[in-house]
């Protein structure tokens, strides 16, 4: 009887926690063509909002551990991955319908600037199979949400120490 109860509990849990394959479409990113992008899902991997990721990037922190997915913006400025091909999924763990929000951060090809999209939201119910975060035409949002990527602080410090050493050496000579 105990084994039957455990088996029933596992079966119930499996039906309640379904996962849906998730894709994404980012349009209007032509200013960032050939640059890399990352998709961040709010609530996954400790992501709270876009401002958190912007602050981490500005501080020189590697944000790859927070990313849900990444890729490269196409030459036409579009990034599209269908849910079936993304290999990414979000687990549904509630009852009724749950909403999930995401945003994308796009780095320019030169690596000197980045921008983030507005939020895209999907709704998932227990029977969700595949969903797509549609970021739509983001050209205006990407322009408004541009931020500079600050170099890692230790690199700047190393450069200053090297310049100081060169100046000291020339002064002694």
Buried (B, 14 or more C-beta within 10 A) or exposed (E): EEEEEEEEEEEEEEEEEBBBBBBBBBBBBBBBBEBBBBBBBBEBEEBEEBEBBBEBBEEBEEBEEBBBBBBBBBEEBBBBBEBEEBEBBBEBEEEEEBEBBBBBBBBBBEEEBBBBBBBBEBEBEBEBEEBBBBBEEBBEBBEEBBBEBEEEEEEEEEEEEEEEEEEEEEEEE
